[in-house]
Structures are given as C-alpha cells and as structure tokens.
Amino acid sequence: MEDKIAVIGGGPAGMIAAGTAGSRKKNVVLFEKNEKLGKKLYITGKGRCNITNLCDIEELLNNVVVNKKFLYSAFYTFTNNDIIDLLNKYGLETKVERGNRVFPKSNKSSDVIKALNKYLIDNNVTIRLNKKISDIKKTTSGMFNLQFEDGSQENFNKIIITTGGKSYEQTGSTGDGYNFAESLGHKIIKPKPALVPCEVEEAWVKELQGLSLKNVSISAYVKNKKIFEDFGEMLFTHFGISGPVVLSMSNYINKHINENIKIYIDLKPALSHEKLEKRILRDFEQFSRKQLKNSLNNLLPKALIPVIIRLSKIDEDKFINQITKEERNNLIEALKKLELTFSKFRPINEAIVTSGGIIIKEIDPSTMESKHVKGLFFAGEVIDVDALTGGFNLQIAYSTGYLAGINC
Ligand SMILES: Cc1cc2nc3c(=O)[nH]c(=O)nc-3n(C[C@H](O)[C@H](O)[C@H](O)COP(=O)(O)OP(=O)(O)OC[C@H]3O[C@@H](n4cnc5c(N)ncnc54)[C@H](O)[C@@H]3O)c2cc1C
C-alpha cells in the first residue's frame, strides 16, 4: 500500500517538507489550522520577508545560537542557494541587501507565500485548510491516528510535525507540536522567548518611546564581565528597548536573566572619548552664549537632549560658558555609556522566535526522523534550535523541512 504522509502545520517548514515529499511522488496531505498558509511568514521582515542569508554555510551555522551542530547536515543538504533557486523557479525574483540578507524584489512577503503555494500545487500536495489537529495517537497497526478539532480522524503511515514555536500566537503558532511530541514519547526543552525586546528598570525610557537610533553600539555586562557587544539599530519603547541589536542581545543574555545585567548604549561609537570631547568643545564654542538645553541639537535627536542632560547632572538652563570640565566629562560619559538595568524579557508571545522545543538528542540530524518512533519526523521551529536575525531562522525551517520531506 502506498505511504500516506501528513504534514502538520503550513508554515515555511511544512510547505518545504510537503513539497519535497510530493516531488518524490508521495501521497502528501498538508494540514493547516488557519484559513491560509504561512500567516507568520506573511509578517516576517516587517512584511518584506528576509528569506535567507547569502553568506557561506559555515557562517550560516555560526549565526545559529542554540544547537548549531545539529543543523550541519540540514544546512549543507538544502542550502540558502537552494531555497533561492526554488523560489526563483516558482516565479519569485529576489535581491540581496546589506549583510547578505535576501528579500523578494517586490518587497512583499505575500509573493514568497505565492511561490511556495505554486511549489505545493506543482508537486500534487493536497492542502487542507481550517483543519486543526487536536491529538495524535499511535494505532496498534503502527499508523498515526490524527484527531481533528472538528471531531473527524484520519490515519497516516508517516507524519511530519511542523507546528512552529509559541510566539505571535495569533499567527497559529501556539505550541501544539510540543504536546503531540510529548504524547508520542519525546522530551521538550521548556519554550522560552528568544529574539525578544527587553524591559528595563529606568523609567526615563518612556520619555523616549518611539525613538529609533541607527548607529549605536550596545554592550551587556554581568558582574563586570562583558557578555555581549554589537553595533546597529535600536528602538526605545514604553517598557524598555527593542530593535535589531537588542533582539540579538536577548539571545546572549538569556542565560543570565536572574543576575544583575547592566546594558550600556554608546550613542557615539565612531568617536573615542577624546574625539567626542573635541567635537563637544567645537559645538560649545559655537553656542557659548546659549543655555545647555539649546546647544546639543547637532549632537543628539531632540527627544534625547533633556534625558542626557539630566543623566549628566547638569542644570539644563546653565550657559555653555559656565559648564565645568567635570560636567563636560559627565556629559561624555552619558553619551558613551548610557546605562540601563535589565529587568525582564517581554512575554514569549512578543518574541521573534521560541528557544527550546523538541530535544535534539532524540532526532536524527540527517533525516529529521524521531529516534524513538519510526515514521515520525520534525522540522522547523518546533525543534530546539534557534538563530539570530538575518534570514537564519527561515533557513532552519527550509533546510530541516527539506530533510524531513526527502527522507519520509
Ligand atoms: C514578527 C516576526 C518577524 C520575523 N521575521 C523573520 C525574517 O525576516 N527572517 C527569518 O529568517 N525569520 C523571521 N522570523 C522567524 C520565522 O518566521 C520563524 O522562525 C518561522 O516562521 C518558523 O517556521 P515554521 O514553519 O517552523 O513555523 P511557523 O511559521 O510558526 O508555522 C507553523 C504553522 O503550523 C500551524 N499549526 C500549529 N498548530 C497546528 C495544529 N494543531 N494543527 C494544524 N496546524 C497547526 C500554524 O498555524 C502555523 O501556520 C520572524 C518571526 C516573527 C514573529
């Protein structure tokens, strides 16, 4: 009898797994509980979808934060070029931007979903939308019995679980796959937020809500030991900080969240202390008869000026020609080492990805098949793997999806 394969979850991992299995002339059914495929994919890259990263494979692996060795085989078998070729074949034109990030030429994530839909149809995958799996049981004859929320059930010889993580639940990723895997005998590493905004203790951040800073350097310290430093874009919010560098930082500080984490923002990373002092002195010469609060416009965005002056402990009404060297040093300190105290991560639902998931020791890294249950496969974010921003998490979904699809 011909194998019947069920793929559970129509995100990028599920679509690639189903299309790949279909290309081998298998009888494949892709189940998705939403009314359409790829709801999370649709919101990726702020609606533009950072499809993958065109760096070399070793660098792809270096951008994986958790369990990179597990992904070696997957990344080398289905590469960044492979997904680009596949999408190009199904009508999507792509472009490469800063940092090797690949996007659709149209800047529309919906075009990526369209191309993947064509791939599924071309490979005769049956797509069943609005079909939520509520439970999976093993029958005495070794089949997988899928039970649906609507009360119906269906048996399959093999299944691929691609239900994603637990963040942005409104997209459908509600962590169902963890329950399925557990009930089939797999262990789970407790899901935690990754690539997630941070709350801080300092109340003044609220005054800066909405302010985005492009070229800043951020570092994080625990007990005076540096655990993270990077350069890029950040955003102040009503609760703390977010934006690309902050999301990356979250993956490095997550082991220390019960310790005292200090975060420092260097607002002028291109200038050393001495160069910044010279620059300030030049500005001060120009504005010598003005008050401090009216003299920093060349140096800082408007919203930051009162905050920086307060943190420098200088009277904002003071005239420039009365500012002491000590006060000037305080100002430089505030600009180069703006201090924040981490309090907690935002909830998992606001995380870009979920860290944790199905334990990798129980999955064969060259096939994505369970080491305990024959015919059971996993792919994508449901597995305990996660990476930095830059297209790496989607590459994990395609590469593991491909391995499951080619081996099921
Ligand atoms: C705001 C945001 C922006 C992002 N931007 C990027 C980016 O630009 N580049 C990048 O590389 N990564 C990005 N990511 C991460 C990336 O989207 C995920 O890592 C990726 O979507 C994971 O793919 P997946 O197929 O494993 O899971 P998902 O995309 O989460 O798909 C899982 C699917 O399974 C379905 N499902 C779940 N349970 C059931 C069930 N019981 N029955 C039936 N169906 C079910 C869900 O409805 C969902 O459609 C972003 C994430 C977010 C939240």
The ligand as an SDF file (V2000), in Angstrom:
LIG
                    3D

 53 58  0  0  0  0  0  0  0  0999 V2000
    7.4530   39.3170   13.5810 C   0  0  0  0  0  0  0  0  0  0  0  0
    8.3760   38.2190   13.0860 C   0  0  0  0  0  0  0  0  0  0  0  0
    9.2710   38.5030   12.0540 C   0  0  0  0  0  0  0  0  0  0  0  0
   10.1490   37.5140   11.6070 C   0  0  0  0  0  0  0  0  0  0  0  0
   10.9860   37.8150   10.5690 N   0  0  0  0  0  0  0  0  0  0  0  0
   11.8350   36.8540   10.1040 C   0  0  0  0  0  0  0  0  0  0  0  0
   12.6600   37.1130    8.9620 C   0  0  0  0  0  0  0  0  0  0  0  0
   12.5350   38.1570    8.2960 O   0  0  0  0  0  0  0  0  0  0  0  0
   13.5380   36.1420    8.5950 N   0  0  0  0  0  0  0  0  0  0  0  0
   13.6700   34.9580    9.2690 C   0  0  0  0  0  0  0  0  0  0  0  0
   14.5170   34.1380    8.9200 O   0  0  0  0  0  0  0  0  0  0  0  0
   12.8360   34.6590   10.3100 N   0  0  0  0  0  0  0  0  0  0  0  0
   11.9260   35.5680   10.7280 C   0  0  0  0  0  0  0  0  0  0  0  0
   11.0640   35.2590   11.7530 N   0  0  0  0  0  0  0  0  0  0  0  0
   11.0800   33.8780   12.3060 C   0  0  0  0  0  0  0  0  0  0  0  0
   10.3470   32.9160   11.3550 C   0  0  0  0  0  0  0  0  0  0  0  0
    9.1190   33.4880   10.9620 O   0  0  0  0  0  0  0  0  0  0  0  0
   10.0740   31.5600   12.0360 C   0  0  0  0  0  0  0  0  0  0  0  0
   11.2690   31.0430   12.5540 O   0  0  0  0  0  0  0  0  0  0  0  0
    9.4720   30.5870   11.0120 C   0  0  0  0  0  0  0  0  0  0  0  0
    8.2120   31.0550   10.5530 O   0  0  0  0  0  0  0  0  0  0  0  0
    9.3000   29.1750   11.6110 C   0  0  0  0  0  0  0  0  0  0  0  0
    8.7340   28.3730   10.6180 O   0  0  0  0  0  0  0  0  0  0  0  0
    7.9000   27.0600   10.9660 P   0  0  0  0  0  0  0  0  0  0  0  0
    7.3450   26.5650    9.6810 O   0  0  0  0  0  0  0  0  0  0  0  0
    8.7280   26.1560   11.7850 O   0  0  0  0  0  0  0  0  0  0  0  0
    6.7210   27.5340   11.9220 O   0  0  0  0  0  0  0  0  0  0  0  0
    5.5370   28.6050   11.6910 P   0  0  0  0  0  0  0  0  0  0  0  0
    5.8940   29.5890   10.6560 O   0  0  0  0  0  0  0  0  0  0  0  0
    5.2230   29.0820   13.0520 O   0  0  0  0  0  0  0  0  0  0  0  0
    4.3490   27.7190   11.1160 O   0  0  0  0  0  0  0  0  0  0  0  0
    3.6800   26.7660   11.8910 C   0  0  0  0  0  0  0  0  0  0  0  0
    2.2900   26.5220   11.3020 C   0  0  0  0  0  0  0  0  0  0  0  0
    1.6870   25.4140   11.9480 O   0  0  0  0  0  0  0  0  0  0  0  0
    0.2980   25.6860   12.1150 C   0  0  0  0  0  0  0  0  0  0  0  0
   -0.2020   24.8760   13.2340 N   0  0  0  0  0  0  0  0  0  0  0  0
    0.1790   24.9560   14.5340 C   0  0  0  0  0  0  0  0  0  0  0  0
   -0.5060   24.0570   15.2640 N   0  0  0  0  0  0  0  0  0  0  0  0
   -1.3370   23.4090   14.4160 C   0  0  0  0  0  0  0  0  0  0  0  0
   -2.3100   22.3650   14.6010 C   0  0  0  0  0  0  0  0  0  0  0  0
   -2.5850   21.8580   15.8040 N   0  0  0  0  0  0  0  0  0  0  0  0
   -2.9880   21.9240   13.5120 N   0  0  0  0  0  0  0  0  0  0  0  0
   -2.7550   22.4500   12.2600 C   0  0  0  0  0  0  0  0  0  0  0  0
   -1.8460   23.4460   12.0610 N   0  0  0  0  0  0  0  0  0  0  0  0
   -1.1530   23.9020   13.1170 C   0  0  0  0  0  0  0  0  0  0  0  0
    0.2760   27.1740   12.4280 C   0  0  0  0  0  0  0  0  0  0  0  0
   -0.9880   27.7350   12.2180 O   0  0  0  0  0  0  0  0  0  0  0  0
    1.3670   27.7100   11.5070 C   0  0  0  0  0  0  0  0  0  0  0  0
    0.8410   28.1140   10.2660 O   0  0  0  0  0  0  0  0  0  0  0  0
   10.1430   36.2220   12.2030 C   0  0  0  0  0  0  0  0  0  0  0  0
    9.2270   35.9400   13.2040 C   0  0  0  0  0  0  0  0  0  0  0  0
    8.3380   36.9130   13.6400 C   0  0  0  0  0  0  0  0  0  0  0  0
    7.3430   36.5780   14.7190 C   0  0  0  0  0  0  0  0  0  0  0  0
  1  2  1  0
  2  3  1  0
  2 52  2  0
  3  4  2  0
  4  5  1  0
  4 50  1  0
  5  6  2  0
  6  7  1  0
  6 13  1  0
  7  8  2  0
  7  9  1  0
  9 10  1  0
 10 11  2  0
 10 12  1  0
 12 13  2  0
 13 14  1  0
 14 15  1  0
 14 50  1  0
 15 16  1  0
 16 17  1  0
 16 18  1  0
 18 19  1  0
 18 20  1  0
 20 21  1  0
 20 22  1  0
 22 23  1  0
 23 24  1  0
 24 25  2  0
 24 26  1  0
 24 27  1  0
 27 28  1  0
 28 29  2  0
 28 30  1  0
 28 31  1  0
 31 32  1  0
 32 33  1  0
 33 34  1  0
 33 48  1  0
 34 35  1  0
 35 36  1  0
 35 46  1  0
 36 37  1  0
 36 45  1  0
 37 38  2  0
 38 39  1  0
 39 40  1  0
 39 45  2  0
 40 41  1  0
 40 42  2  0
 42 43  1  0
 43 44  2  0
 44 45  1  0
 46 47  1  0
 46 48  1  0
 48 49  1  0
 50 51  2  0
 51 52  1  0
 52 53  1  0
M  END
$$$$
